[in-house]
Amino acid sequence: MVDALTGHPAADRETAEAIVVEQDRRVVPLSSWLADAAVTAAAGGRVLHVLTPARSRITYPLELLITDGHAQWVVRDGVERFRDGITGEPLRWNGARFTAADGPTAPPVPTRSGSLEVQITTLHAADNALQLGLSTEAAMHALVGAAPAGWGVAEPASERWSPRELTRHCHGRSPAPTNVVVVGGEDELAAVGSLEVTRVDTGVRERLRLAGPASTAVGQDAIEDLAAAVAGKARSVLVSSHPGRLDGLRWHTPTMPALPYGILVGHQVVQQRGVEHAQSAPAARVRILGIDRRRACWCRLDGGQKAPYELLTDVLHHFGLPTSGD
């Protein structure tokens, strides 16, 4: 895998089907060069392969780029052996790109706990009163006990936190979608993630995905406060614990998927279905949050008679919301 540099400045190998970028470092972030390489690859109908040694970990923003389908993490598993860094499946270089190879998939490794993962989706009216970033502030306060520290188009985040400047940046790119990195906290209480802003027919959709500290480092009261803080605005909130990630970093060993802890069903759905229907949601615990026409339903999924995965599916079906299997 040694070729002369080609068209893109970040590329170590470039073919008609792929751009390969080698990163020999312990922590691989979503740098501006990697982000640009992903855009270049997608524009040409190619895949971006991020090739690392087995000792490397990737940050959550880079993991999101990979799992959203814009890139692939390739881990060296020997001199000329390779694996998919997310799935553990063996890979081979076919002369144009990495493809599936024969051989066993690395088994998931059981872990006791991981980092909290928060996903918040909010739909705003597309008007002059629009202000982005409020869900990020609420989530950061819950996870790290402080306001966000910064944001940027890549890692490291280059801009100090400012909802006004963030909104201005996204507005300047509209109607094109905008994806930025957000960071906050420090040391064991740190969080990093991605904020995606998209113009849709019904307004402006803001989607936050945040990886925080270890699940054991954040109290239940903080999560309850987060649900209450965004109840009148968010369309949905999903709080989980991911066993394959810690301090915003993902290692290449396959793990079980994130374990759901709680889901907030937004006021739009509760208003449509009715508060009584919401109160009968098949969750371990149910709370109605918000006031008047902006009441939302917070469903705890831990401690029930069913597994959290099963309860999440039951809650989604209860409200007529799509599940991954539908």
ZALOSE-153278 format. One line per field, with one value per residue (C-alpha): residue in one letter; x negated, y, z negated. Coordinates in steps of 0.25 Angstrom, whole numbers, plus 5000, padded with zeros to 4 digits. Each point is the difference from the previous one (the first is absolute). Last residue first. Example, Ala and Ser with C-alpha at 12.3 -4.5 7.8 and 13.67 -1.06 7.14 Angstrom:
2
type = [S|A]
x = [4945|5006]
y = [4996|4986]
z = [4971|4998]
//
This chain:
326
type = [D|G|S|T|P|L|G|F|H|H|L|V|D|T|L|L|E|Y|P|A|K|Q|G|G|D|L|R|C|W|C|A|R|R|R|D|I|G|L|I|R|V|R|A|A|P|A|S|Q|A|H|E|V|G|R|Q|Q|V|V|Q|H|G|V|L|I|G|Y|P|L|A|P|M|T|P|T|H|W|R|L|G|D|L|R|G|P|H|S|S|V|L|V|S|R|A|K|G|A|V|A|A|A|L|D|E|I|A|D|Q|G|V|A|T|S|A|P|G|A|L|R|L|R|E|R|V|G|T|D|V|R|T|V|E|L|S|G|V|A|A|L|E|D|E|G|G|V|V|V|V|N|T|P|A|P|S|R|G|H|C|H|R|T|L|E|R|P|S|W|R|E|S|A|P|E|A|V|G|W|G|A|P|A|A|G|V|L|A|H|M|A|A|E|T|S|L|G|L|Q|L|A|N|D|A|A|H|L|T|T|I|Q|V|E|L|S|G|S|R|T|P|V|P|P|A|T|P|G|D|A|A|T|F|R|A|G|N|W|R|L|P|E|G|T|I|G|D|R|F|R|E|V|G|D|R|V|V|W|Q|A|H|G|D|T|I|L|L|E|L|P|Y|T|I|R|S|R|A|P|T|L|V|H|L|V|R|G|G|A|A|A|T|V|A|A|D|A|L|W|S|S|L|P|V|V|R|R|D|Q|E|V|V|I|A|E|A|T|E|R|D|A|A|P|H|G|T|L|A|D|V|M]
x = [5159|4988|4993|5013|5010|5009|5014|5000|5002|4991|4989|5002|5000|4987|4994|5005|4994|4986|5001|5002|5014|5005|4995|4988|4995|5009|5004|5011|5001|5013|5001|5010|4999|5015|5002|4987|4987|4997|5009|4992|5000|4992|4997|5006|5013|5006|5013|4997|4998|5014|5006|4992|5006|4995|4998|4996|4990|4995|4997|4996|4988|4997|4989|4992|4992|4989|4997|4988|4991|4996|4991|4986|4990|4985|4996|4999|5010|4997|5009|4995|5004|5006|5003|5010|5010|5009|5013|5009|5009|5007|5012|5007|4993|5007|5009|4992|4986|4998|5008|4992|4987|5005|5003|4986|4993|5009|4995|4986|4989|4986|5005|5004|4986|4998|5007|5003|5009|5009|5008|5010|5006|5011|5004|5014|5012|4994|4986|4988|4989|4991|4991|4993|4989|4994|4990|5002|4990|5001|4988|4991|5007|5014|5005|4999|5009|4996|5008|5009|5007|5011|5001|5012|4993|4985|5001|5011|4991|4989|5009|5007|4986|4996|5012|5000|4985|4990|4986|4996|4989|5005|4988|5006|5008|5011|4999|5006|4996|5000|5015|5006|4997|5004|4993|5012|5012|4994|4995|5014|5007|4990|5000|5016|4998|4991|5008|5008|5011|5007|4999|5008|4999|5008|4992|5000|4992|4993|4991|4991|4992|4990|4994|4987|4997|5003|4997|4994|5002|4991|5007|4994|4990|5006|4995|4993|5003|4998|5010|4995|4989|4998|4994|4989|5009|4995|5006|5009|5004|5012|4998|5013|4995|4985|5002|4988|4987|4989|4987|4990|5010|5014|4999|5013|5009|5010|5010|5006|5012|5010|5006|4991|4987|5004|5006|4987|4992|5009|4998|4985|4992|4991|4987|4992|5004|4993|5009|5006|5011|5006|5008|5010|5002|5012|4991|5008|4999|4985|4998|5009|4993|4987|5004|5005|4986|4993|5008|4997|5010|4991|4991|4994|4988|4994|4996|5011|5000|5010|5005|5009|5009|5006|4993|4987|4992|4990|4993|5011|5000|4995|5011|4994|4990|4989|4991|5004|4997|5011]
y = [4995|4993|5013|5005|5010|5008|4996|5005|4986|4994|5009|4996|4985|5001|5008|4990|4988|5007|5004|4985|4997|4999|5015|5005|5009|5005|5014|5007|5015|5005|5014|5011|5012|5003|5004|4997|4992|4986|4988|4989|4985|4989|4986|5003|4994|5014|5002|5014|5004|4995|5008|5012|4999|4994|5013|5008|4990|4998|5015|5002|4991|4986|4999|4987|4994|4990|4994|4990|5004|4988|4989|5001|4998|5003|5012|5010|5012|5013|5010|4998|4985|4993|4985|4998|5011|5005|5006|5013|5002|5014|5003|5011|5010|5013|4999|4988|5006|5004|4989|4989|5007|5000|4986|4997|5008|4993|4987|5004|5000|4994|4985|5002|5003|5014|5005|4997|5010|4999|5013|5001|5014|5000|5013|5002|4992|4997|4997|5008|4992|5003|4989|5001|4990|4996|5001|4999|5001|4997|4990|5011|5013|5005|5004|4998|5002|4996|5005|4995|5010|4996|5009|5009|5007|5002|5014|4996|4989|5010|5010|4990|4996|5014|5003|4987|5004|4990|5004|4996|4990|4987|4990|4994|5004|5010|5007|5001|5004|4999|4995|5005|4993|4988|4989|4991|5008|5014|4995|4995|5013|5008|4991|5001|5015|5000|5007|5012|5003|5013|5005|4989|4985|4994|4990|4985|4994|4986|4996|4988|4998|4989|4997|4993|4985|4990|4985|4996|4987|4999|4998|4989|5003|4995|4987|4999|5003|5014|5012|5012|5010|5009|5000|4989|4990|5003|4990|5001|4992|5004|5006|5009|5013|5000|4992|4990|4999|4990|5003|5002|4997|5004|5014|5008|5005|5011|5002|5013|5008|4989|5007|4990|5006|5015|4997|4993|5012|5009|4990|4999|4989|4990|4995|4988|4991|5009|5009|5001|5010|4996|5010|4994|5005|5006|5012|5010|4990|4999|5015|5002|4989|5006|5013|4994|4993|5012|5009|4989|4991|4994|4988|4997|4991|5004|4994|5005|4995|5007|4991|5006|4990|4995|5007|4999|5008|4996|5008|5011|5012|5010|4995|4997|4989|4997|4989|4986|4991|4990]
z = [4962|4994|4996|4993|5006|4990|4998|4986|4994|5011|4995|4985|5003|5008|4989|4990|5008|5000|4985|4997|4994|4986|4998|4993|5011|5012|4994|5008|5001|5007|5005|4996|5009|5002|4985|4992|5001|4995|4999|4993|5002|4993|5005|5013|5007|5003|4992|4996|5015|5004|4989|5005|5014|5013|5008|4988|4995|5014|5002|4985|5002|4996|4990|5000|4988|4997|5014|5000|5011|5009|4996|5002|5012|4996|5008|4989|4999|4993|4994|4986|5001|5012|5003|4988|5005|4989|5006|4999|5011|5002|5010|5006|4991|4996|4987|4994|5002|4985|4995|5007|4996|4985|5000|5006|4989|4989|5005|4997|5010|4997|5000|5015|5003|5006|5012|5015|5006|5013|5002|5011|5004|5010|5007|5005|5005|5014|4994|4999|4992|4988|4995|4987|4997|4987|4989|4985|4988|4986|4998|5005|5005|5003|5013|5015|5013|5014|5012|5011|5009|5010|5013|5000|4993|4998|4995|4990|4995|4997|4994|4991|4995|4998|4991|4993|4996|4995|5003|5014|5005|4995|5002|5008|5011|5005|4986|4986|4987|4984|4999|4986|4988|4991|5009|5004|4996|5003|5014|5003|4997|5008|5012|5000|5000|5012|5010|4999|5010|4998|5014|5005|5005|4989|4992|4999|4989|5000|4988|4999|4987|4998|4986|5000|4997|4990|4996|5013|5008|5013|5013|5008|5012|5013|5005|5013|5015|5004|5002|5008|4999|5013|5014|5000|4993|4986|4990|4988|4988|4992|4986|5002|4996|5004|5012|5001|5007|5002|5008|4989|4989|4996|5006|4997|5011|4995|5012|5005|5004|4995|4988|4992|5005|4998|4986|4996|5004|4992|4988|5000|5006|4992|5005|4995|5011|5010|5009|5014|5002|5013|5007|5010|5015|5007|5005|4991|4988|5001|5001|4988|4992|5003|4995|4987|4999|5003|4990|4989|4995|4989|5000|4986|4999|5013|5013|5009|5014|5010|5011|5011|5007|5013|5011|4992|4990|4990|4989|5001|4991|5011|5010|5014|4997|4990|5004|4996|4989|4996]
//
